[in-house]
Amino acid sequence: MELGANFAARLEPFLLMSKSAKGAAAAKLIQDATAAPGVFVFAELLDMPNIQELSTNKQYEPYFSLLQLFSYRTYRYYLENKDSFPPLNSAQTTKLKYLSIVSLASERRILPYSLLLEELQMPTIRELEDLIIDAIYLDILRGKFDQKEQQLEIEYTMGRDLEPGQLEKVLAALQNWASTTASVLEALDMKLVEAAEHRRSVRTEIELHEELCTANLKEVQERLKESKQSSRKTGPYPGGAGDSMDVDDPPTEGNVKIRNRGRGLSEVAAKQQRKRNRL
């Protein structure tokens, strides 16, 4: 649930009583409302006709200023203009310090302890942290302590009433924020387009590289295939086993004997032929 969502309901009883309260009763109503637990917004009460009448009454004008103080001003402002307000009791002082933290948080997200100690006139860091813890439990703000850096990191706060004339400043700030946001979004859109184009370019380069690698690999494979086919057609390398010349075996002892025996038979036959011729 959003912080401060039930604060308006806490103010409702005082709005009902303000319809009939005048003068001193209206001043007393303001004192009660600013001290009441859980009541942290006062704009509707401030706009009630009987309350507005106090601003024109010198006797009760300080009470009207008191309601303005709790609506949109701070504890430091109270200290600097103390004579313009009725004295604050303990509950009012604590509540105003809570609201002052909210106002400080609207200007900066990181609140140094040194700043808070000065603005809230807190004597020690321990008491300051106790005050902040109570404000967190009351749904006035959300944040966390950074004790190492001695600071309070604000995450979220309730909203305070707007001071007269401040609405225009808020609208101007919102318009400025909207313009800045639009510029940032436009710049982000351009970056996204550039990133998409770069991605497409890189993808195209990768695809071309893969195609080139595939083509080179295919060419290498075809050349290897052609080389193998060519080597099969040309046959073995010259001087190999297929071209070896026939070499006569060296004569053996058996061969010599056979030749000699053949020669002896032919000589005997020749001699017999010669004998026949003589006869």
Secondary structure by P-SEA (a helix, b strand, c coil): ccccccccccaaaaaaaaccccaaaaaaaaaaaaacccccccccccccaaaaaaaacccaaaaaaaaaaaacccaaaaaacccccccccaaaaaaaaaaaaaaaaaacccccaaaaaaaaccccaaaaaaaaaaaaaaccbbbbbcccccbbbbcbbbbccccccaaaaaaaaaaaaaaaaaaaaaaaaaaaaaaaaaaaaaaaaaaaaaaaaaaaaaaaaaaaaaaaaaaaaacccccccccbbbbcccccaaaaaaaaaaaaaaaaaaaaaaaaaac
